[in-house]
Amino acid sequence: MDLESLKKYLEPNNFFNRDLSWIEFNRRVLEEAVNPELPLLERVKFISIFFSNLDEYYMIRVAGIKEQIAAKIIEPTIDGLTPHEEIQEIEAEVQPMIKLIYDYWHNDIVPQLRENNIHFLDYNDLSDREKKYLADYFNKEIYPVLTPLAFDPGRPFPYISNLSLSFAILVKKPNGEKHFARVKIPSILSRLIRIENIVSSRIKSTDTQFCAKYIWLSDLIKHNLPALFPGLDVIQAYRFRITRDTDIEIQEDEADDLLEVIEENIKQRRFGSVVRLEVEKDMPNYMVDTLLENLRLTKDDIHFIDGKLGLSDMMTLYDLPLHHLKEKPFYPVLPKVFEEDENIFSLIKQKDVLLHHPYDSFQPVIDFIKSASRDPDVLAIKQTLYRVGPNSPIVKSLVEAADRGKQVAVLVELKARFDEENNIYWARELEKAGVHVVYGLVGLKTHSKMCLVVRKEGDGVKRYVHLGTGNYNPSTAKLYTDIGLFTADENICADVSEIFNYLTGYSEQKDYRKLFVAPVNTRSNFLRLIRREIENVKLGKEGYIICKLNSLVDPKLIAAFYEASSEGVKIDLIVRGICCLVPSTPGLSENIKVISIVGRFLEHSRIYYFYNDGNDELYLSSADLMQRNLDRRVETTFPVQDENIKNEIKTSILDNALQDNVKSRVLQPGGKYLFNRPVIGEEIINHQEWLIEKAVQKNINAKKP
């Protein structure tokens, strides 16, 4: 497709702002948080997710925009907004959302928790016995880890860590002098103290009815602040919380040892500039001004909060054993194809095998690597690791393989944001075991999910591959929807081998047999496939594209979608998060529909379908359609060749998602999303719940892993 011809679409009105589009995604999370049809603790979970999302957004995206403002950058983004205008619009959208969710917390969630015997108590509501035991608990467990920090001419304003909760305190000496002090609320302690756990550790309770009574850690500390300032009067104490810029900038081309450079950058992350200040709404002006001056902020950087700060910590309530307040549990099932005692390599050799997580268990992926580590005929294992999580069984199998003398090469992506420390640990553990560990290519993140096993067999050396849309992480595989494919296809295996050579050695490989590889040829291949649909329409045939992905940002591909729509190609986009494409606009995108599904699982799989005049092609990918994925990451996009698997993905995932009328929202030309509600008489379809039921029915007699 001629990129020059697409330039006519690169107008500001044809693009939504990326960061404002993300806010609309978090609004959809908020809608789940306030959805009265959801069980109570599910709503608490979504409240926690909303605030966790917002924290990361300010640490990365807002921090980056404020850096641009500080650098006096006034160049607008493709949607026409300057950095200063972006910040103004972000705050105009975010602050009402925060107010709404706090109002809902106070007026709906807390009373409903109380109805279910989950109570938040003020200190004055405690019984004398509870006060006595909590005072003892404070003196023994909390007081020793508190550190009051003074602020005066002899003692500088104290360092305040990212996302930490603190008290700003005014104390008065006997001579009448007033001073500012700060006390950090230790993050190593739970934000909520369960009162009966403190009391029952001393007195055996005979009450068998469930009851959970909590006091906020900060409330207990506030009541006991005089103990930290003996001989002084504590006049006022108000909570505040800061958010720092945590985006690591790495000068890779100047790095002698990437691991050491990233370790040092992680340490420096602690000292990133402050980008947001959250304070209790009643904090007096002099305290606010003191914080602003010393944190180098302006009043535009403040969020005044009417409630407890940091509700992301409320996820702890979800652990309560109250199953009637949660969704009916679902346990991933083991597909029947894996129930046989057959060798997993023999199984893959016969046919490609699909796994759709979390509906299908992640255990076959773990078993694939474990079997490879123990199989005497396996010669080598090569794997990419992006986010593996703690206590990774996959890493343990790779270590075991190295111990057994197999060739093991692993690319550990050290630059996986917020997983850097965990990945450094695993990289070192693998190196200790003799695994060949590489950290990727200069200037590129390796985001591809690949595992290659090389095996000696009777008819020669055979290769087996697992390719996925998500991480090799058993924990997130229960929460994220992702697709994995096992194959022994010789062309795909050869491509994967050459990608590993590209990652571990030196290679200028530009052409691959069946895979698209970013940053080499992924965008150009997608443009080619879009152009083919356009040509088919011009010949009087049908043109149809379906894309399911997390984010759609790339201007060139968005322009190509506009061109296709203008020529009559029908396009359905299932975009979970950011979407910069403006749909359903006459003369531009009237043939494009965009929906988003936010439900109990995080939609994470990337699927690209092209009708191709009935000879349909379907690709799975680790990549979203963003510049960072297509230009600055190593990504793999791989074809689904088995007709049964292709049909399964098309009908059960894509077509069914497009019919969802419970959890799907339709993007409007103005940038907002409206629920896709069923019309009278229409079948009600909740895509994720439908897939759960399908998995259960399909594997009704299957073994649970």
GIFENWO-V761661 format. One record per residue. NEAR is the number of other C-alpha atoms within 8 Angstrom. Layout:
BEGIN
near->NEAR
near->NEAR
END
This chain:
BEGIN
near->6
near->5
near->7
near->5
near->6
near->12
near->8
near->6
near->8
near->10
near->9
near->8
near->7
near->10
near->11
near->13
near->11
near->10
near->10
near->11
near->14
near->11
near->11
near->10
near->11
near->11
near->9
near->9
near->13
near->13
near->8
near->12
near->13
near->9
near->8
near->5
near->4
near->9
near->11
near->11
near->10
near->13
near->13
near->14
near->12
near->12
near->15
near->13
near->10
near->13
near->11
near->9
near->9
near->9
near->10
near->9
near->9
near->14
near->14
near->11
near->10
near->11
near->13
near->9
near->12
near->11
near->8
near->10
near->11
near->7
near->6
near->6
near->8
near->8
near->6
near->9
near->8
near->10
near->12
near->8
near->11
near->10
near->14
near->10
near->8
near->12
near->11
near->8
near->9
near->11
near->8
near->8
near->9
near->9
near->9
near->8
near->10
near->8
near->10
near->8
near->11
near->10
near->9
near->10
near->9
near->9
near->8
near->9
near->11
near->11
near->9
near->9
near->11
near->10
near->7
near->6
near->10
near->11
near->10
near->10
near->10
near->8
near->10
near->4
near->6
near->9
near->6
near->6
near->6
near->10
near->10
near->8
near->10
near->11
near->8
near->8
near->10
near->11
near->9
near->8
near->8
near->9
near->8
near->7
near->7
near->10
near->6
near->9
near->8
near->11
near->13
near->9
near->5
near->5
near->7
near->7
near->8
near->8
near->4
near->6
near->9
near->8
near->9
near->12
near->14
near->11
near->12
near->13
near->13
near->12
near->14
near->13
near->10
near->7
near->5
near->6
near->7
near->8
near->10
near->11
near->12
near->13
near->12
near->11
near->12
near->9
near->8
near->4
near->5
near->7
near->9
near->8
near->9
near->10
near->12
near->8
near->7
near->11
near->11
near->9
near->7
near->6
near->6
near->6
near->5
near->4
near->4
near->4
near->4
near->5
near->6
near->10
near->12
near->12
near->14
near->11
near->11
near->8
near->10
near->11
near->10
near->8
near->8
near->8
near->9
near->10
near->6
near->7
near->10
near->6
near->6
near->10
near->9
near->12
near->8
near->7
near->10
near->10
near->11
near->13
near->13
near->15
near->13
near->17
near->14
near->9
near->8
near->7
near->5
near->7
near->6
near->8
near->6
near->5
near->8
near->4
near->6
near->9
near->9
near->7
near->10
near->12
near->9
near->8
near->11
near->11
near->8
near->8
near->11
near->10
near->8
near->9
near->6
near->12
near->15
near->11
near->12
near->12
near->14
near->14
near->7
near->4
near->9
near->6
near->6
near->6
near->9
near->9
near->8
near->8
near->8
near->11
near->9
near->8
near->7
near->7
near->11
near->8
near->6
near->5
near->9
near->10
near->9
near->8
near->11
near->8
near->6
near->7
near->12
near->8
near->9
near->11
near->8
near->11
near->10
near->7
near->8
near->10
near->6
near->6
near->4
near->6
near->7
near->6
near->9
near->11
near->9
near->5
near->5
near->5
near->6
near->13
near->14
near->15
near->10
near->8
near->5
near->10
near->9
near->6
near->5
near->7
near->6
near->9
near->7
near->8
near->9
near->13
near->10
near->6
near->8
near->11
near->9
near->9
near->10
near->10
near->15
near->13
near->11
near->12
near->14
near->13
near->9
near->9
near->8
near->10
near->8
near->9
near->11
near->11
near->9
near->11
near->15
near->10
near->7
near->5
near->7
near->14
near->11
near->10
near->16
near->11
near->11
near->13
near->12
near->14
near->10
near->11
near->9
near->5
near->4
near->10
near->7
near->10
near->9
near->8
near->11
near->15
near->12
near->10
near->14
near->14
near->9
near->8
near->6
near->12
near->10
near->12
near->11
near->12
near->13
near->13
near->14
near->12
near->8
near->10
near->5
near->5
near->10
near->12
near->9
near->9
near->14
near->10
near->8
near->9
near->10
near->8
near->8
near->14
near->10
near->7
near->9
near->9
near->14
near->9
near->11
near->10
near->10
near->12
near->8
near->6
near->7
near->9
near->12
near->12
near->11
near->10
near->17
near->11
near->11
near->14
near->13
near->12
near->12
near->10
near->8
near->4
near->4
near->6
near->8
near->9
near->11
near->16
near->13
near->12
near->11
near->14
near->15
near->12
near->12
near->11
near->10
near->11
near->7
near->8
near->15
near->12
near->10
near->12
near->14
near->15
near->13
near->13
near->11
near->12
near->14
near->14
near->7
near->7
near->8
near->13
near->14
near->8
near->12
near->11
near->9
near->9
near->8
near->9
near->10
near->11
near->11
near->9
near->6
near->7
near->6
near->5
near->7
near->6
near->4
near->9
near->7
near->9
near->11
near->12
near->12
near->15
near->12
near->7
near->10
near->12
near->9
near->7
near->9
near->9
near->11
near->9
near->9
near->13
near->11
near->9
near->18
near->13
near->8
near->13
near->13
near->8
near->6
near->6
near->8
near->10
near->14
near->11
near->14
near->13
near->12
near->12
near->14
near->13
near->12
near->14
near->13
near->9
near->7
near->8
near->11
near->12
near->12
near->13
near->11
near->11
near->10
near->14
near->15
near->12
near->9
near->10
near->15
near->11
near->12
near->11
near->11
near->14
near->16
near->14
near->10
near->14
near->12
near->12
near->10
near->13
near->13
near->12
near->9
near->6
near->6
near->10
near->14
near->12
near->12
near->12
near->12
near->11
near->13
near->12
near->12
near->13
near->8
near->6
near->9
near->9
near->11
near->12
near->15
near->15
near->12
near->12
near->12
near->13
near->13
near->12
near->10
near->5
near->6
near->9
near->10
near->12
near->11
near->15
near->15
near->15
near->13
near->12
near->12
near->10
near->9
near->7
near->14
near->15
near->8
near->12
near->13
near->13
near->16
near->13
near->13
near->12
near->10
near->11
near->7
near->7
near->7
near->6
near->11
near->11
near->8
near->9
near->9
near->10
near->9
near->10
near->9
near->11
near->9
near->11
near->11
near->9
near->8
near->13
near->12
near->11
near->12
near->12
near->11
near->12
near->13
near->11
near->9
near->5
near->9
near->8
near->9
near->8
near->10
near->11
near->6
near->10
near->5
near->4
near->5
near->6
near->5
near->8
near->10
near->10
near->11
near->9
near->7
near->9
near->10
near->10
near->8
near->8
near->11
near->9
near->7
near->6
near->11
near->6
near->4
near->10
near->7
near->7
near->7
END
